[in-house]
Amino acid sequence: MNVETVTGPISVDQLGKTLVHEHFVFGYPGYSGDSTLGRFHYDEALKIGIEVALKIMSHGVKTVMDPTPNECGRNVRLLKDISEQTGLQIICGTGFYYEGEGATPYFKSRAALGPAEEEIYEMFITEIKQGIEDTGIKAGFIKLASSKDEITDYEKMFFRAAARAHKETGVVILTHTQEGTMGPEQAKFLVELGVNPNSIVIGHMCGNTDVNYHRRTLEQGVKIGFDRIGLQGLVGCPTDQERIAVLLELLSEGYANQIFLAHDTVNIWLGRQLVVPEAALPAIANWHPTHIFENIVPDYG
């Protein structure tokens, strides 16, 4: 079985050590309207991306999945340049962000006028089979997202379209959950739509410290992401210590083969440079893409 990377297909056996959720660039919809003061500098982004890739690779990582949604600055040409200049295997996705922070007016307006769900399916299947824009670079997975405490009607269009594309291609589906909610519900919905549980990764599960929440998700046969390691106290995130306690319990129960680790880092924020309040700095002090290898594994490995 092959997986599409930004430089072409590779065998699953070639994936090696993989971080399943890191962003080389990311911007909340609206950033492009602030381009006068928040201009994107490709060469700078490439330089930083290469530095980050090499640092990640120094810890034995061979592959990174970049799940930046289509409307949040996904830049497959940049990912390809980073990959070609470092040897890091990068897999990009196709998908849209959750309703509260995504670019919802586009498909909402189309849904009011016509078959938006069919158009979303066409977008997914084209980017998976033919490529993204005119690059020839193919998406290697589908990115889905849901809101806090619900999967909205808007979001369900993407879930249903993704299930159709998955059944046609076998592509993996990776999700975003908001503030530790809807993991079991996402898994149930996708499985009921006919998605192979082994091809589902429910993301940001480490946002919830209730072990039963994780059990209810894992018992459906899906995989989960403890993929915000290092991000603490913001966007509903618990501490690493709380996360690790849950992770160790799940490992003791035999779920090791269903759990992926990552950080959900952003190397370049699109738009104007973010100014982080001093009070928030301790919460993100370890939010970088080698934190697991430098701080977590030595303490718990």
Backbone as CSV, one residue per row, in Angstrom:
resi,resn,N_x,N_y,N_z,CA_x,CA_y,CA_z,C_x,C_y,C_z
1,MET,0.844,-1.198,0.000,0.000,0.000,0.000,0.877,1.246,0.000
2,ASN,0.505,2.233,-0.816,1.263,3.466,-0.920,0.544,4.634,-0.251
3,VAL,1.332,5.632,0.127,0.828,6.871,0.702,1.387,8.023,-0.124
4,GLU,0.552,8.997,-0.436,1.018,10.153,-1.203,1.724,11.157,-0.292
5,THR,2.941,11.533,-0.659,3.632,12.645,-0.016,3.700,13.797,-1.017
6,VAL,4.215,14.928,-0.579,4.277,16.080,-1.480,5.299,15.891,-2.591
7,THR,6.141,14.863,-2.484,7.096,14.566,-3.552,6.751,13.277,-4.283
8,GLY,5.590,12.691,-3.977,5.172,11.486,-4.671,4.860,10.347,-3.721
9,PRO,4.391,9.230,-4.262,3.971,8.109,-3.419,5.149,7.366,-2.803
10,ILE,4.933,6.881,-1.580,5.892,6.012,-0.911,5.125,4.835,-0.316
11,SER,5.847,3.774,-0.022,5.238,2.630,0.637,4.995,2.949,2.103
12,VAL,3.946,2.370,2.667,3.686,2.526,4.100,4.908,2.108,4.908
13,ASP,5.640,1.121,4.413,6.833,0.640,5.113,7.927,1.700,5.188
14,GLN,7.842,2.736,4.349,8.854,3.792,4.325,8.518,4.967,5.238
15,LEU,7.360,4.942,5.880,6.950,6.087,6.700,7.892,6.319,7.865
16,GLY,8.278,5.276,8.564,9.151,5.417,9.724,8.490,6.189,10.848
17,LYS,9.325,6.754,11.720,8.812,7.543,12.842,8.087,8.777,12.295
18,THR,6.838,8.969,12.731,5.971,9.980,12.124,5.322,10.868,13.177
19,LEU,5.335,12.172,12.927,4.536,13.131,13.689,3.273,13.402,12.877
20,VAL,2.108,13.138,13.467,0.873,13.133,12.683,0.156,14.477,12.638
21,HIS,0.685,15.504,13.317,-0.079,16.759,13.339,0.841,17.940,13.649
22,GLU,1.487,18.483,12.612,2.322,19.683,12.749,2.064,20.583,11.539
23,HIS,2.031,21.899,11.776,1.761,22.857,10.710,3.032,23.640,10.371
24,PHE,3.445,23.600,9.112,4.568,24.441,8.704,4.122,25.892,8.553
25,VAL,2.912,26.119,8.060,2.300,27.456,8.078,0.828,27.289,8.437
26,PHE,0.260,28.322,9.042,-1.170,28.303,9.379,-1.637,29.739,9.554
27,GLY,-2.843,30.026,9.058,-3.437,31.336,9.273,-4.936,31.212,9.429
28,TYR,-5.492,31.901,10.404,-6.946,31.902,10.537,-7.555,32.677,9.373
29,PRO,-8.654,32.187,8.800,-9.277,32.889,7.682,-9.483,34.368,8.003
30,GLY,-9.066,35.196,7.072,-9.055,36.640,7.263,-7.653,37.201,7.211
31,TYR,-6.657,36.332,7.408,-5.269,36.810,7.403,-4.906,37.446,6.064
32,SER,-5.457,36.922,4.968,-5.087,37.439,3.648,-5.574,38.869,3.442
33,GLY,-6.600,39.278,4.184,-7.078,40.648,4.087,-6.191,41.649,4.795
34,ASP,-5.223,41.150,5.570,-4.289,42.006,6.313,-2.891,41.932,5.699
35,SER,-2.844,41.640,4.389,-1.554,41.367,3.750,-0.655,42.593,3.630
36,THR,-1.215,43.804,3.709,-0.363,44.993,3.649,0.614,45.013,4.817
37,LEU,0.119,44.688,6.006,0.968,44.688,7.196,1.400,43.284,7.614
38,GLY,0.786,42.281,7.017,1.123,40.904,7.376,1.519,40.094,6.162
39,ARG,2.422,40.652,5.381,2.807,40.019,4.119,3.533,38.694,4.354
40,PHE,3.270,37.728,3.483,3.922,36.421,3.560,5.235,36.466,2.794
41,HIS,6.306,36.063,3.454,7.629,36.037,2.833,8.033,34.581,2.614
42,TYR,7.944,34.150,1.363,8.167,32.739,1.038,9.563,32.279,1.440
43,ASP,10.572,33.071,1.117,11.947,32.659,1.401,12.177,32.482,2.898
44,GLU,11.594,33.363,3.700,11.730,33.244,5.152,11.019,31.991,5.659
45,ALA,9.818,31.749,5.126,9.073,30.553,5.532,9.821,29.289,5.145
46,LEU,10.447,29.300,3.978,11.224,28.140,3.535,12.433,27.924,4.435
47,LYS,13.129,29.009,4.768,14.310,28.910,5.632,13.932,28.326,6.995
48,ILE,12.872,28.863,7.591,12.431,28.365,8.902,11.944,26.923,8.786
49,GLY,11.213,26.627,7.719,10.724,25.268,7.518,11.846,24.258,7.404
50,ILE,12.907,24.616,6.702,14.065,23.724,6.567,14.731,23.512,7.918
51,GLU,14.896,24.592,8.681,15.517,24.474,10.007,14.705,23.551,10.908
52,VAL,13.389,23.724,10.898,12.518,22.890,11.732,12.573,21.438,11.275
53,ALA,12.520,21.226,9.966,12.555,19.862,9.436,13.835,19.147,9.848
54,LEU,14.964,19.824,9.736,16.237,19.202,10.099,16.300,18.894,11.594
55,LYS,15.750,19.788,12.401,15.740,19.541,13.845,14.867,18.338,14.176
56,ILE,13.709,18.247,13.536,12.834,17.095,13.743,13.543,15.810,13.325
57,MET,14.185,15.850,12.168,14.850,14.667,11.635,16.006,14.213,12.513
58,SER,16.603,15.151,13.256,17.715,14.778,14.138,17.265,13.841,15.247
59,HIS,15.950,13.748,15.456,15.396,12.836,16.457,14.847,11.558,15.813
60,GLY,15.220,11.331,14.578,14.833,10.099,13.909,13.501,10.131,13.201
61,VAL,12.861,11.290,13.164,11.571,11.400,12.477,11.802,11.381,10.968
62,LYS,11.013,10.581,10.270,11.115,10.502,8.817,9.949,11.179,8.104
63,THR,8.793,11.289,8.794,7.583,11.761,8.127,6.801,12.708,9.030
64,VAL,6.221,13.740,8.428,5.317,14.655,9.134,4.033,14.785,8.323
65,MET,2.913,14.684,9.008,1.620,14.993,8.396,1.281,16.444,8.723
66,ASP,1.051,17.252,7.690,0.674,18.655,7.868,-0.806,18.797,7.524
67,PRO,-1.669,18.940,8.554,-3.115,18.966,8.319,-3.703,20.365,8.192
68,THR,-2.915,21.314,7.697,-3.438,22.669,7.539,-4.637,22.656,6.593
69,PRO,-5.804,23.130,7.047,-6.986,23.120,6.180,-6.786,23.998,4.947
70,ASN,-7.556,23.702,3.914,-7.412,24.421,2.651,-7.511,25.924,2.825
71,GLU,-8.440,26.379,3.699,-8.690,27.813,3.821,-7.826,28.475,4.886
72,CYS,-6.906,27.730,5.469,-6.055,28.269,6.543,-4.595,28.390,6.123
73,GLY,-4.387,28.559,4.816,-3.036,28.843,4.345,-2.250,27.653,3.852
74,ARG,-2.899,26.537,3.610,-2.190,25.370,3.072,-1.335,25.782,1.880
75,ASN,-0.062,25.411,1.898,0.872,25.832,0.848,1.697,24.625,0.426
76,VAL,1.190,23.893,-0.544,1.842,22.630,-0.900,3.159,22.839,-1.630
77,ARG,3.310,23.959,-2.324,4.597,24.231,-2.973,5.694,24.418,-1.928
78,LEU,5.370,25.127,-0.858,6.331,25.308,0.228,6.689,23.961,0.847
79,LEU,5.691,23.129,1.101,5.949,21.821,1.698,6.844,20.980,0.796
80,LYS,6.620,21.050,-0.505,7.451,20.285,-1.432,8.886,20.790,-1.411
81,ASP,9.072,22.111,-1.389,10.430,22.664,-1.348,11.149,22.246,-0.065
82,ILE,10.443,22.287,1.066,11.045,21.858,2.335,11.440,20.391,2.255
83,SER,10.558,19.578,1.730,10.818,18.142,1.633,12.005,17.848,0.730
84,GLU,12.047,18.494,-0.424,13.124,18.227,-1.379,14.480,18.680,-0.853
85,GLN,14.498,19.743,-0.045,15.775,20.263,0.441,16.248,19.613,1.737
86,THR,15.401,18.806,2.365,15.795,18.172,3.631,15.689,16.651,3.614
87,GLY,14.824,16.113,2.781,14.573,14.677,2.797,13.455,14.263,3.733
88,LEU,12.893,15.221,4.487,11.751,14.904,5.340,10.542,14.597,4.463
89,GLN,9.888,13.480,4.729,8.675,13.118,3.994,7.489,13.865,4.602
90,ILE,6.800,14.658,3.788,5.677,15.460,4.269,4.414,15.033,3.530
91,ILE,3.367,14.785,4.299,2.071,14.417,3.736,1.107,15.568,3.996
92,CYS,0.503,16.103,2.943,-0.465,17.188,3.117,-1.877,16.635,2.983
93,GLY,-2.834,17.393,3.470,-4.219,16.950,3.447,-5.103,17.824,2.584
94,THR,-6.353,17.434,2.505,-7.403,18.240,1.892,-8.555,18.312,2.884
95,GLY,-9.084,19.501,3.115,-10.173,19.614,4.079,-10.397,21.040,4.524
96,PHE,-11.471,21.236,5.279,-11.828,22.553,5.805,-11.904,22.504,7.325
97,TYR,-11.765,23.682,7.945,-11.738,23.806,9.402,-13.166,23.797,9.959
98,TYR,-13.253,23.775,11.288,-14.584,23.691,11.902,-15.341,25.019,11.751
99,GLU,-16.647,24.955,11.948,-17.511,26.069,11.578,-17.146,27.372,12.279
100,GLY,-16.781,27.306,13.555,-16.550,28.523,14.323,-15.341,29.327,13.902
101,GLU,-14.330,28.679,13.306,-13.100,29.393,12.959,-12.662,29.140,11.521
102,GLY,-13.511,28.511,10.726,-13.182,28.269,9.333,-13.780,29.325,8.420
103,ALA,-13.539,29.156,7.127,-14.092,30.079,6.131,-15.446,29.551,5.677
104,THR,-16.436,29.706,6.542,-17.735,29.066,6.310,-18.604,29.702,5.224
105,PRO,-18.526,31.008,4.958,-19.486,31.592,4.010,-19.461,30.955,2.624
106,TYR,-18.296,30.493,2.180,-18.194,29.968,0.813,-19.129,28.781,0.599
107,PHE,-18.945,27.716,1.375,-19.783,26.537,1.158,-21.178,26.695,1.763
108,LYS,-21.341,27.575,2.754,-22.698,27.842,3.252,-23.545,28.493,2.164
109,SER,-22.973,29.454,1.463,-23.725,30.117,0.400,-24.005,29.154,-0.739
110,ARG,-23.058,28.284,-1.030,-23.260,27.313,-2.099,-24.311,26.274,-1.703
111,ALA,-24.352,25.952,-0.400,-25.365,25.008,0.076,-26.769,25.592,-0.057
112,ALA,-26.865,26.917,0.080,-28.172,27.567,-0.050,-28.647,27.600,-1.500
113,LEU,-27.697,27.487,-2.422,-28.032,27.617,-3.843,-27.972,26.302,-4.610
114,GLY,-27.265,25.313,-4.048,-27.093,24.074,-4.798,-26.475,22.973,-3.956
115,PRO,-25.948,21.940,-4.617,-25.454,20.742,-3.921,-24.028,20.909,-3.399
116,ALA,-23.855,21.674,-2.331,-22.514,21.932,-1.809,-21.814,20.653,-1.372
117,GLU,-22.560,19.725,-0.797,-21.931,18.486,-0.331,-21.295,17.721,-1.495
118,GLU,-21.957,17.720,-2.623,-21.393,17.082,-3.814,-20.129,17.807,-4.259
119,GLU,-20.134,19.120,-4.162,-18.958,19.900,-4.544,-17.788,19.629,-3.598
120,ILE,-18.073,19.464,-2.315,-17.019,19.141,-1.352,-16.411,17.781,-1.687
121,TYR,-17.265,16.824,-1.992,-16.780,15.502,-2.416,-15.891,15.637,-3.649
122,GLU,-16.325,16.425,-4.623,-15.528,16.619,-5.845,-14.176,17.238,-5.521
123,MET,-14.159,18.182,-4.596,-12.898,18.796,-4.170,-11.977,17.748,-3.562
124,PHE,-12.518,16.953,-2.630,-11.712,15.918,-1.992,-11.152,14.940,-3.022
125,ILE,-12.010,14.407,-3.848,-11.600,13.337,-4.755,-10.619,13.849,-5.800
126,THR,-10.789,15.100,-6.240,-9.866,15.677,-7.217,-8.489,15.891,-6.600
127,GLU,-8.450,16.426,-5.386,-7.152,16.699,-4.763,-6.443,15.417,-4.347
128,ILE,-7.195,14.358,-4.109,-6.594,13.064,-3.771,-6.103,12.340,-5.020
129,LYS,-6.903,12.347,-6.076,-6.586,11.547,-7.260,-5.746,12.288,-8.295
130,GLN,-6.030,13.598,-8.480,-5.372,14.339,-9.554,-4.319,15.313,-9.044
131,GLY,-4.594,15.942,-7.914,-3.638,16.885,-7.374,-4.286,18.192,-6.973
132,ILE,-3.521,18.998,-6.262,-3.987,20.263,-5.701,-3.628,21.402,-6.640
133,GLU,-4.637,22.152,-7.050,-4.466,23.248,-8.010,-3.737,22.703,-9.239
134,ASP,-2.656,23.367,-9.665,-1.934,22.905,-10.856,-0.572,22.324,-10.504
135,THR,-0.423,21.872,-9.247,0.895,21.417,-8.784,1.173,19.953,-9.072
136,GLY,0.133,19.156,-9.234,0.330,17.718,-9.339,0.573,17.048,-8.003
137,ILE,0.649,17.838,-6.935,0.854,17.301,-5.585,-0.484,16.794,-5.064
138,LYS,-0.513,15.541,-4.637,-1.764,14.921,-4.211,-1.900,14.900,-2.696
139,ALA,-3.124,15.123,-2.236,-3.406,15.033,-0.801,-3.313,13.577,-0.356
140,GLY,-2.695,13.367,0.813,-2.525,12.018,1.326,-3.537,11.632,2.382
141,PHE,-4.370,12.583,2.799,-5.422,12.302,3.778,-6.460,13.414,3.723
142,ILE,-7.585,13.185,4.388,-8.642,14.193,4.489,-8.672,14.734,5.905
143,LYS,-8.753,16.064,6.030,-8.847,16.722,7.331,-10.307,17.125,7.578
144,LEU,-10.848,16.686,8.717,-12.192,17.071,9.145,-12.115,17.755,10.499
145,ALA,-13.172,18.472,10.868,-13.175,19.171,12.155,-14.606,19.344,12.642
146,SER,-14.754,19.344,13.963,-16.072,19.590,14.556,-15.962,20.646,15.644
147,SER,-17.098,21.199,16.010,-17.172,22.262,17.006,-17.178,21.692,18.421
148,LYS,-17.095,22.575,19.397,-17.199,22.144,20.789,-18.614,21.628,21.048
149,ASP,-18.700,20.407,21.524,-19.958,19.780,21.956,-20.928,19.433,20.836
150,GLU,-20.541,19.598,19.571,-21.452,19.219,18.494,-20.711,19.096,17.166
151,ILE,-21.294,18.290,16.288,-20.922,18.294,14.876,-22.056,19.021,14.170
152,THR,-21.805,20.217,13.717,-22.871,21.044,13.154,-23.318,20.509,11.792
153,ASP,-24.460,20.989,11.328,-24.945,20.585,10.009,-23.933,20.951,8.928
154,TYR,-23.308,22.110,9.074,-22.263,22.525,8.128,-21.128,21.516,8.123
155,GLU,-20.662,21.128,9.290,-19.545,20.188,9.394,-19.919,18.797,8.895
156,LYS,-21.175,18.416,9.080,-21.614,17.089,8.624,-21.523,16.948,7.113
157,MET,-21.661,18.050,6.378,-21.480,17.972,4.926,-20.095,17.439,4.596
158,PHE,-19.094,17.928,5.317,-17.716,17.510,5.068,-17.489,16.066,5.508
159,PHE,-18.086,15.672,6.626,-17.955,14.288,7.093,-18.542,13.316,6.066
160,ARG,-19.723,13.636,5.560,-20.353,12.733,4.590,-19.563,12.685,3.282
161,ALA,-19.101,13.836,2.827,-18.302,13.868,1.600,-16.989,13.117,1.785
162,ALA,-16.386,13.260,2.962,-15.130,12.564,3.243,-15.321,11.057,3.258
163,ALA,-16.429,10.609,3.822,-16.702,9.170,3.851,-16.815,8.619,2.434
164,ARG,-17.478,9.345,1.557,-17.583,8.911,0.154,-16.210,8.822,-0.494
165,ALA,-15.402,9.856,-0.285,-14.066,9.863,-0.888,-13.200,8.745,-0.317
166,HIS,-13.333,8.501,0.981,-12.567,7.420,1.608,-12.952,6.073,1.012
167,LYS,-14.243,5.828,0.863,-14.690,4.530,0.351,-14.235,4.313,-1.092
168,GLU,-13.999,5.402,-1.805,-13.535,5.294,-3.190,-12.022,5.139,-3.280
169,THR,-11.295,5.694,-2.310,-9.833,5.732,-2.412,-9.099,5.002,-1.297
170,GLY,-9.764,4.793,-0.161,-9.092,4.203,0.993,-8.264,5.183,1.790
171,VAL,-8.347,6.473,1.466,-7.508,7.479,2.109,-7.842,7.613,3.598
172,VAL,-6.833,7.947,4.383,-6.990,8.148,5.825,-7.760,9.437,6.099
173,ILE,-8.535,9.444,7.176,-9.230,10.647,7.646,-8.663,11.032,9.004
174,LEU,-8.198,12.271,9.120,-7.655,12.806,10.370,-8.535,13.964,10.810
175,THR,-8.888,14.020,12.091,-9.853,15.026,12.531,-9.290,16.001,13.567
176,HIS,-10.030,17.084,13.715,-9.836,18.069,14.782,-11.046,17.985,15.702
177,THR,-10.816,17.812,16.999,-11.886,17.950,17.988,-11.632,19.224,18.775
178,GLN,-12.695,19.874,19.199,-12.569,21.169,19.860,-12.730,21.037,21.370
179,GLU,-11.690,21.418,22.093,-11.702,21.489,23.558,-12.147,20.180,24.208
180,GLY,-11.609,19.081,23.709,-11.821,17.794,24.363,-13.222,17.239,24.264
181,THR,-13.922,17.545,23.169,-15.297,17.053,23.003,-15.471,16.376,21.648
182,MET,-16.441,15.486,21.565,-16.937,14.883,20.326,-16.031,13.810,19.726
183,GLY,-15.046,13.343,20.458,-14.220,12.254,19.945,-15.017,10.988,19.671
184,PRO,-15.725,10.453,20.673,-16.531,9.252,20.428,-17.593,9.468,19.354
185,GLU,-18.178,10.658,19.340,-19.243,10.949,18.378,-18.693,11.030,16.947
186,GLN,-17.523,11.635,16.785,-16.902,11.658,15.461,-16.650,10.245,14.960
187,ALA,-16.062,9.417,15.829,-15.754,8.041,15.443,-17.023,7.296,15.036
188,LYS,-18.061,7.418,15.846,-19.325,6.722,15.573,-19.924,7.172,14.246
189,PHE,-19.940,8.469,14.012,-20.524,9.013,12.790,-19.781,8.497,11.558
190,LEU,-18.454,8.549,11.600,-17.668,8.110,10.449,-17.816,6.613,10.197
191,VAL,-17.795,5.833,11.253,-17.958,4.381,11.091,-19.337,4.063,10.522
192,GLU,-20.364,4.759,11.011,-21.717,4.546,10.486,-21.818,4.937,9.017
193,LEU,-20.980,5.873,8.586,-20.957,6.284,7.184,-20.167,5.312,6.313
194,GLY,-19.578,4.296,6.932,-18.877,3.272,6.166,-17.379,3.413,6.095
195,VAL,-16.808,4.303,6.908,-15.356,4.478,6.915,-14.714,3.348,7.717
196,ASN,-13.621,2.809,7.199,-12.862,1.780,7.901,-12.288,2.380,9.181
197,PRO,-12.618,1.840,10.358,-12.102,2.420,11.612,-10.583,2.527,11.644
198,ASN,-9.905,1.594,10.976,-8.448,1.598,10.969,-7.872,2.774,10.186
199,SER,-8.728,3.451,9.420,-8.297,4.604,8.618,-8.731,5.929,9.226
200,ILE,-9.166,5.905,10.477,-9.634,7.110,11.167,-8.671,7.457,12.293
201,VAL,-8.231,8.716,12.335,-7.443,9.235,13.457,-8.217,10.406,14.054
202,ILE,-8.739,10.228,15.252,-9.471,11.300,15.929,-8.454,12.183,16.649
203,GLY,-8.367,13.441,16.229,-7.312,14.313,16.710,-7.645,15.080,17.975
204,HIS,-6.590,15.579,18.619,-6.673,16.423,19.820,-7.400,15.740,20.971
205,MET,-7.332,14.417,21.008,-7.981,13.687,22.099,-7.357,14.021,23.449
206,CYS,-6.118,14.474,23.444,-5.454,14.818,24.701,-6.020,16.086,25.315
207,GLY,-7.039,16.673,24.691,-7.751,17.788,25.295,-8.743,17.362,26.355
208,ASN,-8.882,16.054,26.553,-9.824,15.528,27.541,-9.081,14.577,28.473
209,THR,-9.270,14.735,29.774,-8.545,13.910,30.752,-9.412,12.817,31.369
210,ASP,-10.591,12.593,30.819,-11.472,11.518,31.282,-11.100,10.235,30.536
211,VAL,-10.548,9.263,31.236,-10.102,8.030,30.592,-11.259,7.334,29.886
212,ASN,-12.449,7.412,30.438,-13.600,6.762,29.810,-13.939,7.376,28.454
213,TYR,-13.708,8.671,28.310,-13.901,9.345,27.020,-13.005,8.696,25.962
214,HIS,-11.778,8.413,26.346,-10.835,7.782,25.426,-11.225,6.335,25.151
215,ARG,-11.621,5.629,26.183,-12.033,4.235,25.987,-13.212,4.152,25.012
216,ARG,-14.197,5.047,25.184,-15.381,5.017,24.319,-15.019,5.289,22.860
217,THR,-13.954,6.025,22.656,-13.485,6.289,21.295,-12.683,5.108,20.760
218,LEU,-11.715,4.657,21.536,-10.825,3.584,21.097,-11.549,2.263,20.895
219,GLU,-12.572,2.012,21.683,-13.323,0.754,21.562,-14.005,0.605,20.202
220,GLN,-14.107,1.700,19.466,-14.709,1.642,18.131,-13.697,1.252,17.060
221,GLY,-12.453,1.010,17.483,-11.433,0.532,16.561,-10.644,1.603,15.854
222,VAL,-10.928,2.875,16.155,-10.215,3.976,15.508,-8.897,4.240,16.228
223,LYS,-8.095,5.090,15.607,-6.880,5.572,16.244,-7.135,6.981,16.778
224,ILE,-6.305,7.411,17.723,-6.475,8.743,18.295,-5.138,9.475,18.327
225,GLY,-5.212,10.796,18.403,-4.017,11.615,18.488,-3.892,12.303,19.837
226,PHE,-2.807,11.999,20.527,-2.359,12.849,21.637,-1.388,13.820,20.977
227,ASP,-1.940,14.836,20.349,-1.193,15.588,19.353,-1.100,17.084,19.641
228,ARG,-1.283,17.445,20.912,-1.037,18.831,21.307,-0.084,18.875,22.498
229,ILE,0.822,17.923,22.530,1.777,17.858,23.626,2.616,19.141,23.638
230,GLY,2.707,19.765,24.789,3.461,21.015,24.916,2.597,22.256,24.955
231,LEU,1.377,22.167,24.434,0.440,23.297,24.471,-0.441,23.130,25.699
232,GLN,-0.259,24.008,26.678,-0.901,23.826,27.978,-1.668,25.083,28.393
233,GLY,-2.887,24.880,28.887,-3.643,25.977,29.470,-4.315,26.907,28.491
234,LEU,-4.111,26.715,27.200,-4.762,27.532,26.182,-5.724,26.657,25.387
235,VAL,-6.716,27.280,24.753,-7.752,26.601,23.961,-8.230,25.315,24.630
236,GLY,-8.436,25.392,25.931,-8.975,24.262,26.674,-8.011,23.130,26.935
237,CYS,-6.726,23.360,26.713,-5.747,22.277,26.850,-5.374,22.027,28.311
238,PRO,-5.313,20.762,28.718,-4.799,20.424,30.052,-3.280,20.506,30.068
239,THR,-2.688,20.220,31.206,-1.230,20.214,31.302,-0.674,18.923,30.721
240,ASP,0.604,18.947,30.383,1.247,17.723,29.909,1.190,16.629,30.965
241,GLN,1.346,17.010,32.215,1.312,16.022,33.291,-0.036,15.299,33.320
242,GLU,-1.115,16.052,33.140,-2.450,15.444,33.107,-2.608,14.542,31.886
243,ARG,-2.107,15.000,30.750,-2.187,14.196,29.529,-1.434,12.876,29.686
244,ILE,-0.213,12.979,30.199,0.629,11.788,30.308,0.005,10.768,31.251
245,ALA,-0.653,11.236,32.299,-1.317,10.309,33.222,-2.381,9.492,32.487
246,VAL,-3.154,10.160,31.632,-4.170,9.454,30.844,-3.502,8.518,29.840
247,LEU,-2.469,9.012,29.180,-1.765,8.208,28.182,-1.194,6.936,28.790
248,LEU,-0.564,7.049,29.942,0.021,5.876,30.593,-1.050,4.857,30.964
249,GLU,-2.207,5.335,31.389,-3.297,4.412,31.708,-3.761,3.674,30.451
250,LEU,-3.897,4.400,29.349,-4.336,3.766,28.107,-3.301,2.772,27.596
251,LEU,-2.038,3.104,27.747,-0.981,2.173,27.340,-1.032,0.900,28.174
252,SER,-1.302,1.054,29.464,-1.378,-0.116,30.348,-2.558,-1.015,29.988
253,GLU,-3.559,-0.444,29.311,-4.739,-1.212,28.914,-4.601,-1.820,27.517
254,GLY,-3.436,-1.617,26.884,-3.173,-2.273,25.611,-3.502,-1.483,24.366
255,TYR,-3.639,-0.173,24.477,-4.034,0.646,23.331,-2.855,1.283,22.587
256,ALA,-1.638,0.820,22.822,-0.456,1.476,22.260,-0.523,1.608,20.740
257,ASN,-1.036,0.603,20.053,-1.055,0.619,18.592,-2.140,1.516,18.007
258,GLN,-2.934,2.143,18.870,-3.999,3.023,18.384,-3.761,4.490,18.746
259,ILE,-2.579,4.815,19.248,-2.323,6.175,19.728,-1.119,6.771,19.011
260,PHE,-1.309,7.968,18.464,-0.232,8.718,17.828,0.089,9.956,18.662
261,LEU,1.351,10.378,18.603,1.792,11.561,19.340,2.228,12.664,18.374
262,ALA,2.007,13.898,18.759,2.477,15.061,18.007,2.262,16.296,18.876
263,HIS,2.473,17.481,18.289,2.443,18.727,19.062,1.432,19.757,18.554
264,ASP,1.004,19.669,17.283,0.131,20.685,16.678,0.806,22.053,16.650
265,THR,2.118,22.052,16.413,2.848,23.317,16.370,2.589,24.065,15.067
266,VAL,2.828,25.368,15.102,2.759,26.221,13.920,4.105,26.922,13.793
267,ASN,4.811,26.673,12.695,6.127,27.285,12.514,6.028,28.728,12.037
268,ILE,5.087,28.990,11.146,4.862,30.345,10.632,3.373,30.660,10.746
269,TRP,3.045,31.706,11.517,1.661,32.187,11.576,1.456,33.188,10.445
270,LEU,0.490,32.934,9.590,0.214,33.834,8.481,-0.504,35.078,8.981
271,GLY,-0.216,36.198,8.313,-0.717,37.484,8.778,0.358,38.186,9.587
272,ARG,-0.054,39.159,10.365,0.909,39.888,11.197,1.470,39.001,12.301
273,GLN,2.685,39.307,12.690,3.329,38.533,13.748,2.506,38.603,15.030
274,LEU,2.303,37.446,15.640,1.556,37.396,16.889,2.400,37.916,18.042
275,VAL,1.779,38.692,18.899,2.429,39.150,20.123,1.788,38.390,21.277
276,VAL,2.543,37.488,21.871,2.015,36.648,22.946,2.160,37.386,24.273
277,PRO,1.083,37.552,25.030,1.182,38.208,26.340,2.171,37.468,27.233
278,GLU,2.907,38.222,28.015,3.931,37.617,28.869,3.345,36.559,29.800
279,ALA,2.122,36.788,30.262,1.497,35.836,31.183,1.240,34.483,30.532
280,ALA,1.146,34.466,29.187,0.859,33.212,28.484,2.111,32.450,28.085
281,LEU,3.270,33.073,28.211,4.508,32.436,27.757,4.796,31.098,28.435
282,PRO,4.576,30.965,29.753,4.834,29.652,30.369,3.981,28.534,29.778
283,ALA,2.789,28.872,29.298,1.888,27.854,28.753,2.393,27.281,27.438
284,ILE,3.234,28.053,26.729,3.722,27.584,25.432,5.233,27.414,25.413
285,ALA,5.859,27.427,26.575,7.320,27.331,26.637,7.842,26.057,25.978
286,ASN,7.084,24.975,26.069,7.506,23.700,25.479,6.710,23.336,24.230
287,TRP,6.045,24.315,23.654,5.246,24.031,22.459,6.120,24.179,21.217
288,HIS,6.867,23.141,20.935,7.732,23.101,19.759,7.811,21.659,19.273
289,PRO,8.198,21.429,18.028,8.028,20.098,17.428,9.044,19.041,17.834
290,THR,9.904,19.346,18.800,10.805,18.308,19.314,10.621,18.102,20.821
291,HIS,9.597,18.712,21.380,9.342,18.627,22.824,9.193,17.181,23.295
292,ILE,8.455,16.374,22.557,8.247,14.976,22.957,9.579,14.259,23.113
293,PHE,10.471,14.465,22.157,11.746,13.744,22.153,12.726,14.296,23.182
294,GLU,12.651,15.600,23.423,13.628,16.232,24.314,13.197,16.236,25.776
295,ASN,11.896,16.239,26.023,11.422,16.395,27.402,10.519,15.271,27.900
296,ILE,9.668,14.740,27.034,8.718,13.717,27.481,9.355,12.329,27.505
297,VAL,9.959,11.930,26.401,10.560,10.589,26.331,11.642,10.390,27.389
298,PRO,12.551,11.355,27.602,13.560,11.141,28.657,12.956,10.972,30.050
299,ASP,11.831,11.648,30.306,11.217,11.565,31.634,10.393,10.300,31.827
300,TYR,9.775,9.828,30.726,8.846,8.707,30.862,9.281,7.468,30.080
301,GLY,10.272,7.627,29.207,10.690,6.503,28.378,11.479,5.474,29.136
